[in-house]
């Protein structure tokens, strides 16, 4: 369970996971030792599972991103998810309720490459139906 102080630290790390301990401490109004021990505790407890790279806006502008909604029979869900995990252009896979079973977030270097990727996903054994939406812009990304 996280505290309000933990959540404030997590919010700052989401903005910039490479921020220095001194900067985090200054922004939170606590000592560097407090920040360091809090981070270590959050890592040990599994709240912080790792750190990732956030690409620059300039690089992101060069990619075509899309959401692909997918219908899959329940018994084939695990197999489809395993196949999707092998596709490097798949950035996220969400299991959802509603008319579709999964939402896949993908990125490709061009519309043509995206089209090929969508066809590849649609041809996977177990994928019954897809519906794709190209992401035009991202207004909030935390």
The first five atom37 places (N, CA, C, CB, O) and aatype in JSON, in Angstrom:
{
  "aatype": [20, 20, 20, 20, 20, 20, 20, 20, 20, 20, 20, 20, 20, 20, 20, 20, 20, 20, 20, 20, 20, 20, 20, 20, 20, 20, 20, 20, 20, 20, 20, 20, 20, 20, 20, 20, 20, 20, 20, 20, 20, 20, 20, 20, 20, 20, 20, 20, 20, 20, 20, 20, 20, 20, 20, 20, 20, 20, 20, 20, 20, 20, 20, 20, 20, 20, 20, 20, 20, 20, 20, 20, 20, 20, 20, 20, 20, 20, 20, 20, 20, 20, 20, 20, 20, 20, 20, 20, 20, 20, 20, 20, 20, 20, 20, 20, 20, 20, 20, 20, 20, 20, 20, 20, 20, 20, 20, 20, 20, 20, 20, 20, 20, 20, 20, 20, 20, 20, 20, 20, 20, 20, 20, 20, 20, 20, 20, 20, 20, 20, 20, 20, 20, 20, 20, 20, 20, 20, 20, 20, 20, 20],
  "atom_mask": [
    [1, 1, 1, 1, 1],
    [1, 1, 1, 1, 1],
    [1, 1, 1, 1, 1],
    [1, 1, 1, 1, 1],
    [1, 1, 1, 1, 1],
    [1, 1, 1, 1, 1],
    [1, 1, 1, 1, 1],
    [1, 1, 1, 1, 1],
    [1, 1, 1, 1, 1],
    [1, 1, 1, 1, 1],
    [1, 1, 1, 1, 1],
    [1, 1, 1, 1, 1],
    [1, 1, 1, 1, 1],
    [1, 1, 1, 1, 1],
    [1, 1, 1, 1, 1],
    [1, 1, 1, 1, 1],
    [1, 1, 1, 1, 1],
    [1, 1, 1, 1, 1],
    [1, 1, 1, 1, 1],
    [1, 1, 1, 1, 1],
    [1, 1, 1, 1, 1],
    [1, 1, 1, 1, 1],
    [1, 1, 1, 1, 1],
    [1, 1, 1, 1, 1],
    [1, 1, 1, 1, 1],
    [1, 1, 1, 1, 1],
    [1, 1, 1, 1, 1],
    [1, 1, 1, 1, 1],
    [1, 1, 1, 1, 1],
    [1, 1, 1, 1, 1],
    [1, 1, 1, 1, 1],
    [1, 1, 1, 1, 1],
    [1, 1, 1, 1, 1],
    [1, 1, 1, 1, 1],
    [1, 1, 1, 1, 1],
    [1, 1, 1, 1, 1],
    [1, 1, 1, 1, 1],
    [1, 1, 1, 1, 1],
    [1, 1, 1, 1, 1],
    [1, 1, 1, 1, 1],
    [1, 1, 1, 1, 1],
    [1, 1, 1, 1, 1],
    [1, 1, 1, 1, 1],
    [1, 1, 1, 1, 1],
    [1, 1, 1, 1, 1],
    [1, 1, 1, 1, 1],
    [1, 1, 1, 1, 1],
    [1, 1, 1, 1, 1],
    [1, 1, 1, 1, 1],
    [1, 1, 1, 1, 1],
    [1, 1, 1, 1, 1],
    [1, 1, 1, 1, 1],
    [1, 1, 1, 1, 1],
    [1, 1, 1, 1, 1],
    [1, 1, 1, 1, 1],
    [1, 1, 1, 1, 1],
    [1, 1, 1, 1, 1],
    [1, 1, 1, 1, 1],
    [1, 1, 1, 1, 1],
    [1, 1, 1, 1, 1],
    [1, 1, 1, 1, 1],
    [1, 1, 1, 1, 1],
    [1, 1, 1, 1, 1],
    [1, 1, 1, 1, 1],
    [1, 1, 1, 1, 1],
    [1, 1, 1, 1, 1],
    [1, 1, 1, 1, 1],
    [1, 1, 1, 1, 1],
    [1, 1, 1, 1, 1],
    [1, 1, 1, 1, 1],
    [1, 1, 1, 1, 1],
    [1, 1, 1, 1, 1],
    [1, 1, 1, 1, 1],
    [1, 1, 1, 1, 1],
    [1, 1, 1, 1, 1],
    [1, 1, 1, 1, 1],
    [1, 1, 1, 1, 1],
    [1, 1, 1, 1, 1],
    [1, 1, 1, 1, 1],
    [1, 1, 1, 1, 1],
    [1, 1, 1, 1, 1],
    [1, 1, 1, 1, 1],
    [1, 1, 1, 1, 1],
    [1, 1, 1, 1, 1],
    [1, 1, 1, 1, 1],
    [1, 1, 1, 1, 1],
    [1, 1, 1, 1, 1],
    [1, 1, 1, 1, 1],
    [1, 1, 1, 1, 1],
    [1, 1, 1, 1, 1],
    [1, 1, 1, 1, 1],
    [1, 1, 1, 1, 1],
    [1, 1, 1, 1, 1],
    [1, 1, 1, 1, 1],
    [1, 1, 1, 1, 1],
    [1, 1, 1, 1, 1],
    [1, 1, 1, 1, 1],
    [1, 1, 1, 1, 1],
    [1, 1, 1, 1, 1],
    [1, 1, 1, 1, 1],
    [1, 1, 1, 1, 1],
    [1, 1, 1, 1, 1],
    [1, 1, 1, 1, 1],
    [1, 1, 1, 1, 1],
    [1, 1, 1, 1, 1],
    [1, 1, 1, 1, 1],
    [1, 1, 1, 1, 1],
    [1, 1, 1, 1, 1],
    [1, 1, 1, 1, 1],
    [1, 1, 1, 1, 1],
    [1, 1, 1, 1, 1],
    [1, 1, 1, 1, 1],
    [1, 1, 1, 1, 1],
    [1, 1, 1, 1, 1],
    [1, 1, 1, 1, 1],
    [1, 1, 1, 1, 1],
    [1, 1, 1, 1, 1],
    [1, 1, 1, 1, 1],
    [1, 1, 1, 1, 1],
    [1, 1, 1, 1, 1],
    [1, 1, 1, 1, 1],
    [1, 1, 1, 1, 1],
    [1, 1, 1, 1, 1],
    [1, 1, 1, 1, 1],
    [1, 1, 1, 1, 1],
    [1, 1, 1, 1, 1],
    [1, 1, 1, 1, 1],
    [1, 1, 1, 1, 1],
    [1, 1, 1, 1, 1],
    [1, 1, 1, 1, 1],
    [1, 1, 1, 1, 1],
    [1, 1, 1, 1, 1],
    [1, 1, 1, 1, 1],
    [1, 1, 1, 1, 1],
    [1, 1, 1, 1, 1],
    [1, 1, 1, 1, 1],
    [1, 1, 1, 1, 1],
    [1, 1, 1, 1, 1],
    [1, 1, 1, 1, 1],
    [1, 1, 1, 1, 1],
    [1, 1, 1, 1, 1],
    [1, 1, 1, 1, 1]
  ],
  "atom_positions": [
    [[0.84, -1.18, 0.0], [0.0, 0.0, 0.0], [0.89, 1.25, 0.0], [-0.96, 0.0, 1.22], [1.87, 1.33, 0.74]],
    [[0.53, 2.19, -0.83], [1.33, 3.4, -0.93], [0.7, 4.54, -0.14], [1.51, 3.81, -2.4], [-0.52, 4.6, 0.04]],
    [[1.55, 5.43, 0.32], [1.11, 6.6, 1.06], [0.98, 7.78, 0.09], [2.09, 6.94, 2.23], [1.36, 7.67, -1.07]],
    [[0.46, 8.89, 0.59], [0.39, 10.1, -0.22], [1.79, 10.55, -0.63], [-0.33, 11.23, 0.55], [2.0, 11.02, -1.75]],
    [[2.75, 10.41, 0.28], [4.13, 10.79, -0.02], [4.7, 9.88, -1.11], [5.01, 10.72, 1.25], [5.41, 10.35, -2.01]],
    [[4.4, 8.58, -1.04], [4.83, 7.64, -2.08], [4.24, 8.05, -3.43], [4.42, 6.19, -1.73], [4.95, 8.08, -4.44]],
    [[2.97, 8.36, -3.43], [2.29, 8.73, -4.68], [2.85, 10.02, -5.28], [0.8, 8.89, -4.44], [2.93, 10.16, -6.5]],
    [[3.24, 10.96, -4.43], [3.85, 12.2, -4.93], [5.21, 11.88, -5.57], [4.02, 13.23, -3.77], [5.54, 12.42, -6.62]],
    [[5.98, 11.01, -4.94], [7.27, 10.61, -5.49], [7.07, 9.87, -6.81], [8.04, 9.72, -4.49], [7.79, 10.13, -7.78]],
    [[6.13, 8.96, -6.87], [5.83, 8.21, -8.1], [5.44, 9.17, -9.22], [4.71, 7.18, -7.85], [5.85, 8.98, -10.36]],
    [[4.65, 10.17, -8.91], [4.24, 11.15, -9.93], [5.45, 11.87, -10.5], [3.24, 12.17, -9.34], [5.54, 12.08, -11.71]],
    [[6.4, 12.24, -9.64], [7.61, 12.91, -10.13], [8.46, 11.95, -10.96], [8.43, 13.46, -8.95], [9.04, 12.36, -11.97]],
    [[8.54, 10.7, -10.56], [9.32, 9.72, -11.32], [8.66, 9.44, -12.68], [9.47, 8.42, -10.52], [9.35, 9.15, -13.65]],
    [[7.34, 9.52, -12.74], [6.66, 9.34, -14.02], [6.99, 10.49, -14.98], [5.14, 9.24, -13.81], [7.08, 10.29, -16.19]],
    [[7.17, 11.68, -14.43], [7.57, 12.82, -15.26], [8.98, 12.64, -15.78], [7.47, 14.14, -14.46], [9.26, 12.9, -16.94]],
    [[9.88, 12.17, -14.89], [11.28, 12.0, -15.27], [11.92, 10.99, -14.32], [12.04, 13.35, -15.24], [12.33, 11.33, -13.21]],
    [[11.99, 9.74, -14.77], [12.55, 8.67, -13.93], [14.04, 8.83, -13.7], [12.27, 7.32, -14.56], [14.62, 8.16, -12.84]],
    [[14.67, 9.71, -14.46], [16.11, 9.93, -14.3], [16.41, 11.17, -13.45], [16.76, 10.07, -15.67], [17.57, 11.58, -13.34]],
    [[15.4, 11.75, -12.86], [15.63, 12.91, -12.0], [16.56, 12.51, -10.85], [14.28, 13.47, -11.44], [16.5, 11.39, -10.35]],
    [[17.4, 13.43, -10.46], [18.35, 13.12, -9.38], [17.61, 13.04, -8.05], [19.48, 14.18, -9.31], [16.54, 13.63, -7.87]],
    [[18.21, 12.31, -7.14], [17.64, 12.21, -5.79], [17.55, 13.6, -5.17], [18.51, 11.26, -4.89], [16.57, 13.91, -4.5]],
    [[18.57, 14.43, -5.39], [18.56, 15.79, -4.83], [17.4, 16.6, -5.39], [19.89, 16.5, -5.13], [16.73, 17.31, -4.65]],
    [[17.15, 16.49, -6.71], [16.04, 17.22, -7.31], [14.7, 16.72, -6.77], [16.07, 17.07, -8.84], [13.83, 17.52, -6.43]],
    [[14.55, 15.41, -6.68], [13.3, 14.86, -6.14], [13.09, 15.31, -4.7], [13.32, 13.31, -6.2], [11.98, 15.69, -4.32]],
    [[14.15, 15.29, -3.9], [14.05, 15.71, -2.5], [13.65, 17.18, -2.4], [15.38, 15.48, -1.77], [12.8, 17.54, -1.59]],
    [[14.27, 18.02, -3.24], [13.93, 19.45, -3.23], [12.46, 19.65, -3.59], [14.84, 20.23, -4.2], [11.76, 20.41, -2.93]],
    [[12.01, 18.98, -4.64], [10.63, 19.17, -5.09], [9.6, 18.62, -4.09], [10.43, 18.5, -6.44], [8.48, 19.11, -4.01]],
    [[10.0, 17.59, -3.34], [9.09, 17.01, -2.34], [9.22, 17.68, -0.97], [9.34, 15.52, -2.21], [8.37, 17.49, -0.1]],
    [[10.29, 18.44, -0.79], [10.51, 19.1, 0.5], [10.95, 18.16, 1.6], [9.26, 19.8, 0.93], [10.62, 18.35, 2.77]],
    [[11.71, 17.13, 1.21], [12.23, 16.16, 2.19], [13.72, 15.95, 1.94], [11.46, 14.8, 2.09], [14.28, 16.5, 0.99]],
    [[14.36, 15.17, 2.79], [15.8, 14.94, 2.65], [16.08, 13.93, 1.53], [16.39, 14.43, 3.97], [15.21, 13.16, 1.13]],
    [[17.31, 13.97, 1.04], [17.73, 13.0, 0.01], [17.68, 11.58, 0.56], [19.16, 13.32, -0.49], [17.3, 10.65, -0.16]],
    [[18.05, 11.42, 1.82], [18.01, 10.09, 2.44], [16.58, 9.55, 2.46], [18.58, 10.14, 3.88], [16.36, 8.36, 2.23]],
    [[15.63, 10.41, 2.73], [14.22, 10.0, 2.75], [13.78, 9.54, 1.37], [13.32, 11.15, 3.24], [13.13, 8.5, 1.24]],
    [[14.14, 10.3, 0.36], [13.77, 9.93, -1.02], [14.42, 8.62, -1.4], [14.17, 11.04, -2.01], [13.76, 7.73, -1.94]],
    [[15.73, 8.48, -1.13], [16.45, 7.26, -1.49], [15.83, 6.04, -0.81], [17.93, 7.39, -1.11], [15.61, 5.02, -1.46]],
    [[15.54, 6.14, 0.48], [14.97, 4.99, 1.19], [13.55, 4.68, 0.71], [14.96, 5.24, 2.71], [13.15, 3.52, 0.65]],
    [[12.8, 5.72, 0.37], [11.44, 5.52, -0.13], [11.47, 4.8, -1.5], [10.71, 6.89, -0.26], [10.69, 3.89, -1.74]],
    [[12.38, 5.23, -2.37], [12.52, 4.57, -3.68], [12.92, 3.11, -3.49], [13.56, 5.3, -4.56], [12.35, 2.22, -4.12]],
    [[13.9, 2.86, -2.63], [14.35, 1.49, -2.39], [13.22, 0.62, -1.85], [15.54, 1.47, -1.41], [13.08, -0.53, -2.25]],
    [[12.41, 1.18, -0.94], [11.28, 0.43, -0.4], [10.23, 0.14, -1.47], [10.64, 1.2, 0.76], [9.69, -0.96, -1.52]],
    [[9.95, 1.13, -2.32], [8.98, 0.93, -3.4], [9.48, -0.1, -4.41], [8.69, 2.27, -4.11], [8.68, -0.86, -4.96]],
    [[10.77, -0.12, -4.66], [11.34, -1.13, -5.57], [11.28, -2.52, -4.93], [12.79, -0.78, -5.93], [10.88, -3.48, -5.58]],
    [[11.68, -2.63, -3.66], [11.66, -3.92, -2.96], [10.26, -4.5, -2.88], [12.23, -3.77, -1.55], [10.07, -5.71, -3.03]],
    [[9.28, -3.65, -2.64], [7.9, -4.12, -2.48], [7.23, -4.39, -3.83], [7.08, -3.11, -1.7], [6.11, -4.92, -3.88]],
    [[7.9, -4.03, -4.93], [7.35, -4.3, -6.25], [6.43, -3.22, -6.78], [6.61, -5.57, -6.22], [5.9, -3.35, -7.88]],
    [[6.24, -2.14, -6.03], [5.43, -1.03, -6.52], [6.11, -0.42, -7.74], [5.21, 0.06, -5.41], [5.47, -0.17, -8.76]],
    [[7.42, -0.19, -7.63], [8.21, 0.24, -8.79], [8.85, -1.02, -9.34], [9.29, 1.34, -8.41], [9.73, -1.61, -8.73]],
    [[8.37, -1.42, -10.52], [8.85, -2.66, -11.13], [10.01, -2.43, -12.08], [7.73, -3.36, -11.86], [10.7, -3.37, -12.46]],
    [[10.24, -1.19, -12.48], [11.32, -0.89, -13.4], [11.16, 0.51, -13.95], [11.35, -1.91, -14.54], [10.26, 1.26, -13.57]],
    [[12.06, 0.84, -14.84], [12.07, 2.17, -15.44], [12.1, 1.98, -16.95], [13.3, 3.01, -14.95], [12.59, 0.96, -17.44]],
    [[11.58, 2.93, -17.67], [11.54, 2.78, -19.12], [11.99, 4.06, -19.82], [10.12, 2.41, -19.58], [12.23, 5.09, -19.18]],
    [[12.09, 3.97, -21.11], [12.51, 5.1, -21.93], [11.28, 5.76, -22.53], [13.5, 4.65, -23.04], [10.41, 5.09, -23.06]],
    [[11.23, 7.06, -22.44], [10.18, 7.83, -23.11], [10.86, 8.56, -24.26], [9.44, 8.83, -22.12], [11.8, 9.33, -24.05]],
    [[10.37, 8.32, -25.47], [10.99, 8.89, -26.65], [10.61, 10.36, -26.8], [10.58, 8.11, -27.89], [9.57, 10.81, -26.31]],
    [[11.46, 11.1, -27.48], [11.21, 12.52, -27.7], [9.99, 12.72, -28.59], [12.44, 13.2, -28.31], [9.62, 11.84, -29.36]],
    [[9.39, 13.89, -28.47], [8.24, 14.22, -29.31], [8.63, 14.21, -30.78], [7.66, 15.6, -28.92], [7.84, 13.81, -31.63]],
    [[9.84, 14.65, -31.08], [10.31, 14.67, -32.46], [10.36, 13.26, -33.04], [11.69, 15.33, -32.55], [9.92, 13.03, -34.17]],
    [[10.9, 12.33, -32.28], [10.95, 10.94, -32.75], [9.55, 10.36, -32.87], [11.8, 10.08, -31.79], [9.23, 9.68, -33.85]],
    [[8.71, 10.63, -31.88], [7.33, 10.12, -31.89], [6.56, 10.62, -33.1], [6.61, 10.52, -30.61], [5.74, 9.89, -33.65]],
    [[6.82, 11.87, -33.52], [6.13, 12.42, -34.69], [6.41, 11.62, -35.95], [6.53, 13.87, -34.9], [5.62, 11.63, -36.89]],
    [[7.54, 10.94, -35.97], [7.9, 10.13, -37.13], [7.23, 8.77, -37.17], [9.37, 9.95, -37.16], [7.37, 8.04, -38.15]],
    [[6.49, 8.42, -36.13], [5.83, 7.12, -36.07], [4.33, 7.27, -36.26], [6.13, 6.43, -34.73], [3.75, 8.29, -35.91]],
    [[3.73, 6.24, -36.83], [2.27, 6.18, -36.95], [1.81, 5.2, -35.88], [1.81, 5.72, -38.41], [2.23, 4.04, -35.85]],
    [[0.95, 5.69, -34.99], [0.45, 4.87, -33.88], [-1.03, 4.6, -34.08], [0.69, 5.56, -32.52], [-1.75, 5.4, -34.68]],
    [[-1.47, 3.46, -33.57], [-2.89, 3.11, -33.71], [-3.33, 2.23, -32.56], [-3.14, 2.4, -35.05], [-2.53, 1.56, -31.9]],
    [[-4.62, 2.25, -32.34], [-5.28, 1.3, -31.43], [-5.98, 0.28, -32.31], [-6.3, 2.02, -30.45], [-6.69, 0.65, -33.25]],
    [[-5.79, -0.98, -32.02], [-6.46, -2.04, -32.76], [-7.31, -2.8, -31.76], [-5.43, -2.99, -33.49], [-6.8, -3.41, -30.82]],
    [[-8.63, -2.76, -31.96], [-9.55, -3.5, -31.12], [-9.72, -4.88, -31.73], [-10.92, -2.76, -30.98], [-9.89, -5.01, -32.94]],
    [[-9.67, -5.91, -30.9], [-9.65, -7.29, -31.39], [-10.67, -8.14, -30.66], [-8.25, -7.89, -31.24], [-10.84, -8.02, -29.44]],
    [[-11.36, -8.99, -31.42], [-12.26, -9.99, -30.84], [-11.57, -11.35, -30.95], [-13.65, -10.0, -31.58], [-11.11, -11.74, -32.02]],
    [[-11.5, -12.06, -29.82], [-10.82, -13.35, -29.73], [-11.67, -14.3, -28.89], [-9.38, -13.2, -29.13], [-12.17, -13.89, -27.84]],
    [[-11.86, -15.56, -29.32], [-12.56, -16.52, -28.46], [-11.79, -16.7, -27.14], [-12.73, -17.89, -29.18], [-10.56, -16.72, -27.15]],
    [[-12.49, -16.82, -26.03], [-11.82, -16.9, -24.72], [-10.74, -17.98, -24.64], [-12.84, -17.16, -23.65], [-9.7, -17.75, -24.02]],
    [[-10.96, -19.12, -25.24], [-9.99, -20.21, -25.14], [-8.72, -19.92, -25.94], [-10.62, -21.5, -25.62], [-7.71, -20.59, -25.74]],
    [[-8.75, -18.95, -26.84], [-7.58, -18.64, -27.64], [-6.89, -17.34, -27.2], [-7.97, -18.53, -29.09], [-5.9, -16.92, -27.8]],
    [[-7.42, -16.73, -26.18], [-6.89, -15.45, -25.72], [-5.42, -15.52, -25.34], [-7.69, -14.96, -24.53], [-4.64, -14.65, -25.74]],
    [[-5.03, -16.52, -24.57], [-3.63, -16.64, -24.14], [-2.7, -16.86, -25.32], [-3.47, -17.79, -23.13], [-1.61, -16.29, -25.36]],
    [[-3.11, -17.67, -26.28], [-2.27, -17.94, -27.45], [-2.11, -16.69, -28.31], [-2.88, -19.09, -28.3], [-1.03, -16.41, -28.82]],
    [[-3.2, -15.93, -28.47], [-3.12, -14.69, -29.26], [-2.22, -13.69, -28.54], [-4.54, -14.09, -29.48], [-1.4, -13.02, -29.17]],
    [[-2.36, -13.58, -27.22], [-1.52, -12.65, -26.46], [-0.05, -13.04, -26.59], [-1.94, -12.63, -24.96], [0.81, -12.17, -26.7]],
    [[0.26, -14.33, -26.58], [1.64, -14.79, -26.73], [2.18, -14.42, -28.11], [1.74, -16.31, -26.5], [3.34, -14.01, -28.23]],
    [[1.37, -14.57, -29.14], [1.8, -14.2, -30.5], [2.03, -12.69, -30.6], [0.76, -14.66, -31.55], [3.0, -12.24, -31.2]],
    [[1.13, -11.91, -30.0], [1.27, -10.45, -30.04], [2.53, -10.0, -29.31], [0.04, -9.79, -29.42], [3.16, -9.03, -29.71]],
    [[2.89, -10.7, -28.25], [4.09, -10.36, -27.49], [5.36, -10.5, -28.33], [4.2, -11.24, -26.24], [6.37, -9.87, -28.04]],
    [[5.3, -11.32, -29.37], [6.45, -11.54, -30.25], [6.59, -10.47, -31.33], [6.35, -12.9, -30.89], [7.58, -10.45, -32.07]],
    [[5.61, -9.59, -31.44], [5.63, -8.55, -32.47], [6.17, -7.26, -31.85], [4.2, -8.32, -33.08], [5.5, -6.67, -31.01]],
    [[7.37, -6.81, -32.24], [7.99, -5.65, -31.59], [7.21, -4.35, -31.74], [9.36, -5.46, -32.13], [7.35, -3.46, -30.9]],
    [[6.39, -4.22, -32.78], [5.62, -2.99, -32.98], [4.44, -2.89, -32.03], [5.12, -2.92, -34.41], [3.81, -1.83, -31.93]],
    [[4.11, -3.98, -31.32], [3.04, -3.95, -30.32], [3.62, -3.31, -29.06], [2.47, -5.39, -30.02], [4.51, -3.88, -28.43]],
    [[3.11, -2.13, -28.7], [3.63, -1.39, -27.55], [2.88, -1.72, -26.28], [3.57, 0.09, -27.81], [3.45, -1.66, -25.19]],
    [[1.58, -2.07, -26.4], [0.78, -2.41, -25.22], [-0.36, -3.31, -25.66], [0.23, -1.12, -24.51], [-0.84, -3.23, -26.79]],
    [[-0.79, -4.17, -24.75], [-1.93, -5.04, -24.98], [-2.81, -4.98, -23.74], [-1.47, -6.51, -25.3], [-2.35, -5.26, -22.63]],
    [[-4.07, -4.62, -23.94], [-5.01, -4.51, -22.84], [-6.15, -5.49, -23.04], [-5.55, -3.06, -22.71], [-6.69, -5.6, -24.15]],
    [[-6.52, -6.2, -22.0], [-7.72, -7.03, -22.01], [-8.86, -6.13, -21.52], [-7.56, -8.34, -21.11], [-8.74, -5.48, -20.48]],
    [[-9.96, -6.1, -22.28], [-11.04, -5.16, -21.95], [-12.39, -5.84, -21.98], [-11.03, -3.99, -22.92], [-12.54, -6.94, -22.52]],
    [[-13.37, -5.19, -21.4], [-14.75, -5.66, -21.48], [-15.47, -4.91, -22.59], [-15.49, -5.48, -20.11], [-15.0, -3.87, -23.05]],
    [[-16.58, -5.44, -23.02], [-17.36, -4.76, -24.05], [-17.43, -5.58, -25.33], [-16.76, -3.4, -24.35], [-17.34, -6.81, -25.29]],
    [[-17.59, -4.91, -26.45], [-17.75, -5.59, -27.73], [-16.46, -6.23, -28.23], [-18.26, -4.63, -28.76], [-16.51, -7.13, -29.07]],
    [[-15.32, -5.78, -27.74], [-14.03, -6.35, -28.12], [-13.37, -6.93, -26.89], [-13.13, -5.28, -28.79], [-13.73, -6.6, -25.76]],
    [[-12.4, -7.79, -27.11], [-11.73, -8.48, -26.0], [-10.38, -7.87, -25.65], [-11.54, -9.92, -26.34], [-9.92, -7.96, -24.51]],
    [[-9.74, -7.26, -26.64], [-8.4, -6.7, -26.44], [-8.28, -5.37, -27.17], [-7.32, -7.68, -26.93], [-8.94, -5.13, -28.19]],
    [[-7.44, -4.51, -26.63], [-7.02, -3.31, -27.34], [-5.5, -3.38, -27.42], [-7.51, -1.98, -26.61], [-4.81, -3.53, -26.42]],
    [[-5.01, -3.28, -28.66], [-3.57, -3.34, -28.9], [-3.12, -1.93, -29.31], [-3.2, -4.41, -30.01], [-3.74, -1.31, -30.17]],
    [[-2.07, -1.46, -28.71], [-1.47, -0.18, -29.11], [-0.22, -0.53, -29.91], [-1.13, 0.75, -27.87], [0.68, -1.21, -29.4]],
    [[-0.17, -0.06, -31.15], [0.95, -0.38, -32.04], [1.57, 0.9, -32.57], [0.49, -1.28, -33.21], [0.94, 1.97, -32.55]],
    [[2.81, 0.79, -33.05], [3.44, 1.9, -33.75], [4.27, 1.35, -34.9], [4.31, 2.75, -32.79], [4.87, 0.28, -34.81]],
    [[4.28, 2.12, -35.98], [4.99, 1.72, -37.18], [5.61, 2.96, -37.82], [4.04, 0.99, -38.19], [5.17, 4.07, -37.56]],
    [[6.63, 2.77, -38.64], [7.3, 3.93, -39.25], [6.5, 4.61, -40.35], [8.6, 3.51, -39.79], [6.81, 5.75, -40.7]],
    [[5.48, 3.94, -40.91], [4.7, 4.56, -41.99], [3.3, 3.97, -42.02], [5.4, 4.36, -43.35], [3.03, 2.94, -41.38]],
    [[2.42, 4.62, -42.75], [1.05, 4.1, -42.9], [1.08, 2.75, -43.6], [0.16, 5.1, -43.69], [0.33, 1.85, -43.24]],
    [[1.94, 2.61, -44.58], [2.07, 1.34, -45.29], [2.5, 0.22, -44.34], [3.09, 1.48, -46.44], [1.95, -0.88, -44.38]],
    [[3.47, 0.51, -43.5], [3.93, -0.48, -42.52], [2.82, -0.79, -41.51], [5.18, 0.02, -41.78], [2.65, -1.93, -41.1]],
    [[2.07, 0.24, -41.13], [0.95, 0.03, -40.22], [-0.1, -0.89, -40.87], [0.31, 1.38, -39.83], [-0.63, -1.79, -40.22]],
    [[-0.39, -0.66, -42.13], [-1.35, -1.49, -42.86], [-0.9, -2.95, -42.86], [-1.52, -0.98, -44.3], [-1.7, -3.85, -42.63]],
    [[0.37, -3.18, -43.12], [0.92, -4.54, -43.11], [0.81, -5.16, -41.71], [2.39, -4.53, -43.57], [0.47, -6.33, -41.57]],
    [[1.09, -4.36, -40.7], [1.02, -4.83, -39.31], [-0.41, -5.2, -38.94], [1.54, -3.76, -38.36], [-0.64, -6.25, -38.33]],
    [[-1.37, -4.37, -39.31], [-2.78, -4.66, -39.01], [-3.21, -5.95, -39.7], [-3.69, -3.47, -39.45], [-3.91, -6.77, -39.11]],
    [[-2.79, -6.13, -40.95], [-3.09, -7.38, -41.66], [-2.47, -8.58, -40.96], [-2.6, -7.31, -43.11], [-3.09, -9.63, -40.84]],
    [[-1.24, -8.42, -40.49], [-0.55, -9.51, -39.78], [-1.31, -9.89, -38.51], [0.9, -9.09, -39.42], [-1.5, -11.08, -38.23]],
    [[-1.75, -8.88, -37.77], [-2.5, -9.15, -36.53], [-3.84, -9.8, -36.87], [-2.72, -7.85, -35.72], [-4.25, -10.76, -36.21]],
    [[-4.53, -9.3, -37.89], [-5.81, -9.86, -38.28], [-5.72, -11.3, -38.75], [-6.41, -9.03, -39.36], [-6.69, -12.04, -38.66]],
    [[-4.55, -11.7, -39.26], [-4.36, -13.06, -39.76], [-3.94, -14.05, -38.68], [-3.33, -13.05, -40.86], [-3.84, -15.25, -38.94]],
    [[-3.69, -13.57, -37.45], [-3.3, -14.49, -36.38], [-4.42, -15.48, -36.1], [-2.94, -13.7, -35.09], [-5.6, -15.13, -36.09]],
    [[-4.03, -16.73, -35.87], [-5.0, -17.76, -35.53], [-5.71, -17.37, -34.23], [-4.31, -19.15, -35.4], [-5.06, -17.15, -33.21]],
    [[-7.01, -17.29, -34.27], [-7.8, -16.92, -33.1], [-8.36, -15.51, -33.16], [-6.96, -17.06, -31.88], [-9.31, -15.2, -32.44]],
    [[-7.8, -14.66, -34.0], [-8.33, -13.3, -34.15], [-9.53, -13.37, -35.08], [-7.24, -12.31, -34.69], [-9.4, -13.71, -36.26]],
    [[-10.69, -13.03, -34.54], [-11.93, -13.1, -35.33], [-12.24, -11.81, -36.07], [-13.09, -13.46, -34.43], [-12.74, -11.82, -37.19]],
    [[-11.93, -10.67, -35.4], [-12.31, -9.38, -35.96], [-11.41, -8.3, -35.39], [-13.8, -9.05, -35.68], [-10.98, -8.39, -34.24]],
    [[-11.12, -7.29, -36.21], [-10.34, -6.14, -35.74], [-11.03, -4.85, -36.16], [-8.89, -6.2, -36.28], [-11.78, -4.81, -37.13]],
    [[-10.76, -3.81, -35.42], [-11.19, -2.46, -35.75], [-10.04, -1.54, -35.37], [-12.55, -2.06, -35.01], [-9.6, -1.54, -34.22]],
    [[-9.54, -0.77, -36.32], [-8.35, 0.05, -36.1], [-8.67, 1.53, -36.11], [-7.3, -0.25, -37.14], [-9.52, 1.99, -36.87]],
    [[-7.96, 2.27, -35.27], [-8.04, 3.72, -35.24], [-6.63, 4.28, -35.15], [-8.92, 4.22, -34.05], [-5.89, 3.97, -34.22]],
    [[-6.26, 5.11, -36.12], [-4.95, 5.76, -36.08], [-5.0, 6.89, -35.07], [-4.54, 6.29, -37.49], [-5.96, 7.66, -35.02]],
    [[-3.96, 7.0, -34.26], [-3.85, 8.06, -33.27], [-3.33, 9.3, -33.98], [-2.92, 7.66, -32.08], [-2.23, 9.29, -34.53]],
    [[-4.1, 10.36, -33.97], [-3.7, 11.6, -34.64], [-2.78, 12.45, -33.78], [-4.93, 12.41, -35.02], [-1.82, 13.02, -34.27]],
    [[-3.09, 12.52, -32.49], [-2.22, 13.24, -31.56], [-2.45, 12.71, -30.16], [-2.47, 14.76, -31.62], [-3.48, 12.1, -29.87]],
    [[-1.48, 12.96, -29.31], [-1.59, 12.57, -27.91], [-1.62, 13.85, -27.1], [-0.41, 11.64, -27.46], [-0.67, 14.64, -27.12]],
    [[-2.69, 14.05, -26.4], [-2.87, 15.3, -25.62], [-2.29, 15.2, -24.22], [-4.35, 15.67, -25.53], [-1.76, 16.17, -23.68]],
    [[-2.39, 14.0, -23.62], [-1.82, 13.76, -22.28], [-1.13, 12.41, -22.31], [-2.93, 13.81, -21.15], [-1.71, 11.43, -22.76]],
    [[0.11, 12.37, -21.83], [0.85, 11.12, -21.76], [1.64, 11.11, -20.47], [1.78, 10.94, -22.98], [2.67, 11.78, -20.36]],
    [[1.17, 10.37, -19.49], [1.83, 10.37, -18.17], [2.59, 9.11, -17.96], [0.82, 10.54, -17.06], [3.21, 8.93, -16.9]]
  ]
}
